[in-house]
Each structure stands twice: as C-alpha cells, then as structure tokens.
Amino acid sequence: MENTPKKKIVLTGGGTAGHVSPNIALLPYLQEAGYEVTYIGSKKGIEKNLIADFGLPYVGISTGKLRRYFDVKNFTDPFRVINGYREARKFLKKYRPDVVFSKGGFVSVPVVRAAGSLHIPCVIHESDMTPGLANKLCFRAAKKICCNFPETLEMLPKGKAVLTGTPIRGELFTGDKARGLEICGFTADKPVLMIMGGSQGSVSVNNAVRGNLAELLEIFQIVHLCGKGHFDESLKDVEGYCQFEYVKDDLKHLFAAADLLVSRAGANAICEILALGKPSLLIPLPTKGSRGDQILNANSFAEQGFSEVLEDEKATDQIVAKVTALYENRSKYIEAIKSSHQTDAIPIIMGLLEEVQK
C-alpha cells in the first residue's frame, strides 16, 4: 500500500520577531497534521535566524520595504520586491504547495502575490487593529484574512475576514515560576515586574525604568529585557534587578515568575501577555516612531479591561504610579482576561487552512 503523499505548506513573514513567532507557534500542529513545511523569508532578515533552530527548509528571497515617506531607498527597493516576486514564483511553481500561510511583513508581499498568480490558496494574518500596507497589498490574493481585534473585521474584505486571535507558542505555558526566580536570583516573597521593550529593545522604556529604578525596587523585583546593545554594566550588581539583552529558552520561566508586565504594544507581544493571564502596563510606540498601530492596539486592550496604557512621552514621570496601581488592582485585570475569547487561535487557523484547500 502506497503512503499518502504529505500535504505541503509554505509559511512566510518577517522583519520583526512578531511576524515570525506565530508561524513558529503553528509549526508543531502543522507537523502533527502531516504537513511538509517550508519557510520563505528574506535573505538576511531576523526570520532566517529564528527559523534556523527548527530544521525547516528555508528559501531566502530579495525584499524591500514599501514606504509611505521619502527615502532614497524608495528608488531601489521596488526592484528588490520585483526580484523577490520572481524568485518566490519560481520556487512556488516548482514546489507546488497546497496552501500558503503569511504572518505579514514586507517579505510576505511577493510570496502571497506569487502564490495568488499560481492559484495557490493563501491565508494571511493581520496582527494590528488597522491593516498594514504589506497585508493590504495581499488582500486580493488571500482566501481568508485572520485578525486579532473585533474592530478590525470592519476594515477587511467581507467574506474573507475571521476573528482568530494570534497563535501562541505552546512552550510559553510550560514555564516554572521557581526556575524563573532562580535564574534572576530573586526571592519568592516580593512581586516580580517584567519589562519588555520589543525584540530590538526600547530606549525610552529602558530610560523610564532605569530613571526610576530605586523607587521601583522598593516594591518590586525587576527582570528587564532591555534589547541588544542596551545592557547597562553600571547596574549589573544592583540587588533585585536582573537585565538581559535577549532571552530565548528561559523566557517561559521568566513569564511564569512575573506578576505583571510593562511592554510595548506590538500585537504579538500583547496577545502572548493576554494568553498568559498577566496584567500589563502598555507603553505604545508614539506616532512619530510608527504608523500609530501600537496606540490603537493598547487602547483596545485597555477598553477590554486587560491592560492600562501609558503614553511614551509620560513614561519616566508616571511609570512608578502606574505600575503600583496596576499591581494593587491586579485581580480586576485578571478577571477581565479570564473572560477573553481571543486565546484559541490555533484550532481556528488550522481549520481555515483546510477549508481554503477545498
């Protein structure tokens, strides 16, 4: 009796960890369902490094950013995107996957558009409340469009939009609190505040925390994910303060040890915080540093009772009062989080991947 050939899926997405982590979260479920998985990303992007540990075939293509503002690279990047489209189409035509799943970022645009031209069904995921340009360029080629926020459904093509939430890595739920405390050298009799500034770190969040460190340490022990190049040697021996540029395997233990979090408001990060049931203070990127999506994400979570929001410009002056109030009222936020229905994304997305192939 011949073995049934495996179904093939191409995952794509990159530029930031938030465009890769949900793909990684789906991976064990795809493999369990019998899919052969290949990843298409940029030739030198963060996604290449993040995927390397999983032993997946990786196809690197040319990519460029499509900017809404003037930049000299606007004259050269379109040619990279066109090359990326050609490279993606050549690979897809030969490989013939049954379906493509895209988590966004500009590397995904040539992949999804190439798949659409070959009539390969695509499911794409929009993390932020308002769709980004990269995903907008993929709407036409997509069979289904997943999203995180109820408000987003109205901004997506009718008949394609599905509220799913974000796939969360199962390993994040396996952390051990005692191990997390041990890693940081913390005690069990004082609450733990965890600071996250995104995969690249955040200068303003780092400054706000370090500028109020003495006062914060009166109440909390602090584990600070400060970002690459932002480790402060002068603070490495401060009792109750533990800083890391980046954490990988031990992140689950640090999450387990944390009583509350301060974070940027990238959609993937806040959905992980929500799934873990942790109250959070969100400090979204200001509009001068982004298209404003983090502000909308944070405000949505605040309105649903999951988080509090602090403006970036006021972080240094107000962070102590905000996190103190958050901790004192933590039970209120935990109850709101328990009532959320945005934490079961994986089975919904797996169902959509099967549906679009029929």
C-alpha positions as CSV (number, residue, x, y, z in Angstrom):
1,M,0.0,0.0,0.0
2,E,1.5,3.3,-1.0
3,N,1.9,6.1,1.5
4,T,-0.3,9.1,1.1
5,P,1.8,12.0,0.0
6,K,2.2,14.7,2.5
7,K,0.4,18.0,2.1
8,K,2.8,20.9,1.6
9,I,2.5,24.3,3.2
10,V,4.7,27.4,2.8
11,L,5.0,29.8,5.8
12,T,6.1,33.3,5.3
13,G,6.6,36.5,7.3
14,G,9.4,38.5,8.7
15,G,11.1,41.8,9.5
16,T,10.4,41.5,13.3
17,A,10.0,38.6,15.7
18,G,6.3,39.4,15.8
19,H,6.0,38.3,12.2
20,V,7.7,35.0,12.9
21,S,6.6,33.8,16.4
22,P,3.0,33.0,15.3
23,N,4.4,30.8,12.5
24,I,6.6,29.0,15.0
25,A,3.6,28.5,17.2
26,L,1.7,26.8,14.4
27,L,4.6,24.6,13.4
28,P,4.1,21.6,15.8
29,Y,0.4,21.5,14.9
30,L,1.1,21.6,11.2
31,Q,3.6,18.8,11.5
32,E,1.2,16.8,13.6
33,A,-1.4,17.2,10.9
34,G,1.1,15.7,8.4
35,Y,2.2,18.9,6.6
36,E,5.6,19.2,4.9
37,V,6.6,22.7,5.9
38,T,8.9,25.2,4.1
39,Y,9.7,28.8,5.1
40,I,10.2,31.7,2.7
41,G,11.8,34.8,4.2
42,S,14.3,37.4,3.3
43,K,17.9,36.5,2.7
44,K,19.3,38.2,5.8
45,G,16.3,39.1,8.0
46,I,15.6,38.2,11.6
47,E,13.3,35.4,10.4
48,K,16.2,33.4,9.0
49,N,17.9,33.2,12.4
50,L,14.7,32.5,14.3
51,I,13.7,29.6,11.9
52,A,17.2,28.1,11.9
53,D,16.6,26.2,15.1
54,F,13.6,24.3,13.7
55,G,15.4,22.5,10.9
56,L,12.9,23.7,8.2
57,P,13.9,24.2,4.6
58,Y,14.4,27.9,4.2
59,V,14.2,29.8,1.0
60,G,15.6,33.4,1.0
61,I,14.3,35.9,-1.5
62,S,15.0,39.5,-2.3
63,T,12.8,42.0,-0.4
64,G,12.4,45.7,0.1
65,K,10.2,48.0,2.2
66,L,7.4,50.0,0.6
67,R,7.5,53.3,2.4
68,R,4.8,56.0,2.6
69,Y,7.5,58.6,3.2
70,F,10.5,59.8,1.3
71,D,13.6,57.8,1.5
72,V,16.4,57.3,-1.1
73,K,15.8,53.5,-0.8
74,N,12.4,54.1,-2.3
75,F,14.2,54.2,-5.7
76,T,15.9,50.8,-5.3
77,D,13.6,48.7,-3.1
78,P,10.8,48.3,-5.7
79,F,13.3,46.4,-7.9
80,R,14.1,44.2,-4.9
81,V,10.4,43.5,-4.5
82,I,10.0,42.6,-8.2
83,N,13.0,40.3,-7.9
84,G,11.5,38.8,-4.8
85,Y,8.3,38.1,-6.7
86,R,10.1,36.4,-9.5
87,E,12.2,34.3,-7.0
88,A,9.1,33.3,-5.0
89,R,7.1,32.5,-8.1
90,K,9.9,30.3,-9.5
91,F,10.1,28.3,-6.2
92,L,6.3,28.0,-5.7
93,K,5.8,26.9,-9.3
94,K,8.3,24.1,-8.8
95,Y,7.3,23.2,-5.2
96,R,3.6,23.4,-5.6
97,P,2.4,23.8,-2.0
98,D,-1.2,23.1,-1.1
99,V,-1.5,26.3,0.8
100,V,0.4,29.4,2.0
101,F,0.2,31.0,5.4
102,S,1.5,34.5,5.8
103,K,2.1,36.4,9.0
104,G,2.9,39.6,7.3
105,G,5.9,42.0,6.9
106,F,7.1,43.1,3.5
107,V,8.8,39.9,2.7
108,S,5.4,38.3,2.5
109,V,4.1,40.5,-0.2
110,P,5.9,38.9,-3.2
111,V,5.2,35.4,-1.8
112,V,1.5,35.9,-1.4
113,R,1.1,37.7,-4.7
114,A,3.1,35.0,-6.5
115,A,1.0,32.3,-4.9
116,G,-2.1,34.1,-6.0
117,S,-0.9,34.2,-9.6
118,L,-0.4,30.4,-9.4
119,H,-3.9,29.8,-7.9
120,I,-2.3,28.5,-4.6
121,P,-4.7,29.3,-1.8
122,C,-3.4,31.7,0.9
123,V,-4.4,32.5,4.4
124,I,-2.9,35.7,5.9
125,H,-2.9,37.1,9.4
126,E,-3.2,40.8,10.4
127,S,-2.0,41.3,13.9
128,D,-2.7,45.0,14.4
129,M,-6.1,46.7,14.7
130,T,-5.6,48.6,11.4
131,P,-4.2,46.6,8.5
132,G,-0.7,47.4,7.5
133,L,0.4,48.3,3.9
134,A,2.0,44.9,3.4
135,N,-1.1,42.9,4.2
136,K,-3.3,45.4,2.3
137,L,-1.3,44.5,-0.8
138,C,-2.1,40.8,-0.2
139,F,-5.8,41.1,0.4
140,R,-6.8,40.3,-3.2
141,A,-4.7,37.1,-3.3
142,A,-5.9,35.8,0.1
143,K,-8.7,33.4,0.6
144,K,-9.1,34.2,4.3
145,I,-7.7,37.0,6.5
146,C,-7.3,36.4,10.2
147,C,-7.2,39.2,12.7
148,N,-6.8,39.9,16.5
149,F,-9.3,42.6,17.2
150,P,-13.1,42.8,16.7
151,E,-12.7,46.3,15.4
152,T,-10.5,45.0,12.5
153,L,-13.3,43.0,11.0
154,E,-14.9,46.1,9.5
155,M,-11.7,47.1,7.8
156,L,-11.2,43.8,5.9
157,P,-12.9,42.4,2.8
158,K,-16.3,40.9,3.5
159,G,-16.4,37.1,3.3
160,K,-12.6,36.8,4.0
161,A,-12.3,38.2,7.5
162,V,-12.2,35.9,10.5
163,L,-11.5,36.9,14.2
164,T,-9.0,34.3,15.4
165,G,-6.5,35.9,17.8
166,T,-2.8,35.2,17.5
167,P,-1.2,31.7,17.6
168,I,0.7,31.5,20.8
169,R,3.8,29.2,21.3
170,G,2.7,26.3,23.5
171,E,6.1,26.3,25.3
172,L,5.3,29.7,26.9
173,F,2.7,27.9,29.0
174,T,5.2,25.4,30.4
175,G,7.3,27.8,32.5
176,D,8.3,27.2,36.1
177,K,8.0,30.1,38.5
178,A,10.6,28.7,40.9
179,R,13.1,28.3,38.0
180,G,12.4,31.9,36.8
181,L,13.1,33.3,40.3
182,E,16.3,31.2,40.4
183,I,17.5,32.4,37.0
184,C,17.2,36.0,38.2
185,G,18.4,35.4,41.8
186,F,15.0,36.6,43.2
187,T,13.2,35.7,46.3
188,A,9.6,34.4,46.5
189,D,8.4,37.0,49.0
190,K,8.4,40.1,46.7
191,P,6.4,40.6,43.5
192,V,8.2,40.5,40.1
193,L,7.8,43.2,37.5
194,M,8.9,42.2,34.0
195,I,9.9,44.8,31.4
196,M,9.8,44.1,27.7
197,G,10.6,46.7,25.0
198,G,10.2,44.5,21.9
199,S,12.7,42.4,20.0
200,Q,15.0,45.4,19.5
201,G,14.5,46.9,22.9
202,S,13.2,50.4,23.6
203,V,15.4,53.3,24.7
204,S,12.6,55.3,26.1
205,V,11.1,52.4,28.1
206,N,14.6,51.4,29.3
207,N,15.3,55.0,30.4
208,A,11.9,55.2,32.2
209,V,12.6,52.1,34.2
210,R,16.3,52.9,35.0
211,G,15.5,56.5,35.8
212,N,13.0,55.3,38.5
213,L,14.9,52.1,39.5
214,A,15.4,52.8,43.1
215,E,11.8,53.7,43.7
216,L,10.5,50.7,41.7
217,L,12.8,48.3,43.6
218,E,11.2,49.4,46.9
219,I,8.1,47.5,45.7
220,F,9.2,45.0,43.0
221,Q,12.0,42.8,41.9
222,I,12.6,43.6,38.2
223,V,13.5,41.4,35.3
224,H,14.3,43.7,32.3
225,L,14.6,42.5,28.7
226,C,16.4,45.6,27.5
227,G,17.3,44.6,23.9
228,K,20.5,44.0,22.1
229,G,23.2,46.6,22.9
230,H,21.2,48.1,25.8
231,F,22.7,46.2,28.7
232,D,23.8,48.7,31.4
233,E,27.0,47.5,33.0
234,S,26.7,50.0,35.9
235,L,23.5,48.3,37.1
236,K,24.6,44.6,36.8
237,D,25.1,44.2,40.5
238,V,22.0,46.0,41.7
239,E,20.1,43.7,44.0
240,G,16.6,42.8,42.8
241,Y,17.3,44.0,39.2
242,C,18.2,41.5,36.5
243,Q,18.7,42.6,32.9
244,F,19.0,40.6,29.7
245,E,19.6,41.8,26.2
246,Y,17.6,38.8,24.8
247,V,16.1,35.6,26.3
248,K,15.1,32.6,24.3
249,D,14.8,29.2,26.0
250,D,14.3,30.6,29.5
251,L,11.6,33.2,28.5
252,K,8.8,30.8,29.6
253,H,10.3,30.7,33.1
254,L,10.6,34.5,33.4
255,F,7.0,34.8,32.3
256,A,5.9,32.3,35.0
257,A,7.8,34.3,37.6
258,A,6.3,37.7,36.6
259,D,3.3,39.1,38.5
260,L,2.8,41.9,35.9
261,L,4.5,43.3,32.8
262,V,5.4,46.6,31.2
263,S,5.6,46.2,27.5
264,R,5.4,47.9,24.1
265,A,2.1,47.2,22.4
266,G,3.1,45.2,19.4
267,A,0.2,42.9,18.7
268,N,2.0,39.6,19.1
269,A,3.6,40.6,22.4
270,I,0.3,41.8,24.0
271,C,-1.5,38.7,22.7
272,E,1.1,36.5,24.4
273,I,0.7,38.5,27.6
274,L,-3.1,38.1,27.4
275,A,-2.9,34.3,26.8
276,L,-0.6,34.0,29.9
277,G,-3.1,35.9,32.0
278,K,-0.8,38.7,33.1
279,P,-1.9,42.2,33.9
280,S,0.1,44.7,31.9
281,L,1.0,48.3,31.5
282,L,1.4,49.1,27.8
283,I,3.6,51.9,26.6
284,P,2.9,52.0,22.8
285,L,5.3,53.4,20.3
286,P,4.3,57.1,19.6
287,T,3.1,58.1,16.2
288,K,6.4,59.8,15.4
289,G,8.1,56.4,15.5
290,S,5.3,54.3,13.9
291,R,2.1,54.4,11.9
292,G,0.2,54.5,15.3
293,D,-0.9,50.9,15.3
294,Q,0.5,50.2,18.8
295,I,-1.6,53.0,20.2
296,L,-4.7,51.5,18.8
297,N,-3.8,48.0,20.0
298,A,-3.1,49.3,23.5
299,N,-6.3,51.3,23.7
300,S,-8.4,48.3,22.6
301,F,-6.8,46.2,25.3
302,A,-7.4,48.9,27.9
303,E,-11.1,49.2,26.8
304,Q,-11.5,45.5,27.2
305,G,-10.1,45.7,30.8
306,F,-6.9,43.7,30.1
307,S,-4.3,46.5,30.5
308,E,-3.5,50.1,31.4
309,V,-1.9,52.5,28.9
310,L,0.9,55.0,29.5
311,E,2.0,57.4,26.8
312,D,5.6,57.1,25.8
313,E,6.3,60.8,26.5
314,K,5.0,60.5,30.1
315,A,6.7,57.2,30.9
316,T,9.5,58.5,33.0
317,D,7.2,60.7,35.1
318,Q,4.3,58.3,35.6
319,I,5.7,54.7,35.4
320,V,6.0,54.2,39.2
321,A,2.5,55.4,40.0
322,K,1.0,53.4,37.0
323,V,2.6,50.0,37.9
324,T,1.9,50.4,41.6
325,A,-1.8,51.0,40.9
326,L,-1.8,48.1,38.4
327,Y,-0.4,45.7,41.0
328,E,-2.8,46.9,43.7
329,N,-5.8,46.3,41.4
330,R,-4.4,43.2,39.6
331,S,-7.3,41.0,40.5
332,K,-9.6,43.2,38.4
333,Y,-7.5,42.8,35.3
334,I,-7.0,39.1,35.8
335,E,-10.8,38.6,35.9
336,A,-11.2,40.5,32.7
337,I,-8.5,38.5,31.0
338,K,-10.2,35.2,32.0
339,S,-13.4,36.3,30.2
340,S,-11.5,36.9,26.9
341,H,-12.3,34.7,23.9
342,Q,-9.2,35.7,21.8
343,T,-6.8,33.0,23.1
344,D,-7.8,29.9,21.0
345,A,-6.4,30.9,17.6
346,I,-4.5,27.7,16.6
347,P,-7.5,25.4,16.0
348,I,-9.4,28.1,14.2
349,I,-6.5,28.8,11.8
350,M,-5.8,25.1,11.3
351,G,-9.4,24.8,10.2
352,L,-9.1,27.7,7.8
353,L,-6.0,26.2,6.2
354,E,-8.0,23.0,5.5
355,E,-11.1,25.0,4.3
356,V,-9.3,27.0,1.6
357,Q,-7.9,23.9,0.0
358,K,-11.4,22.5,-0.8
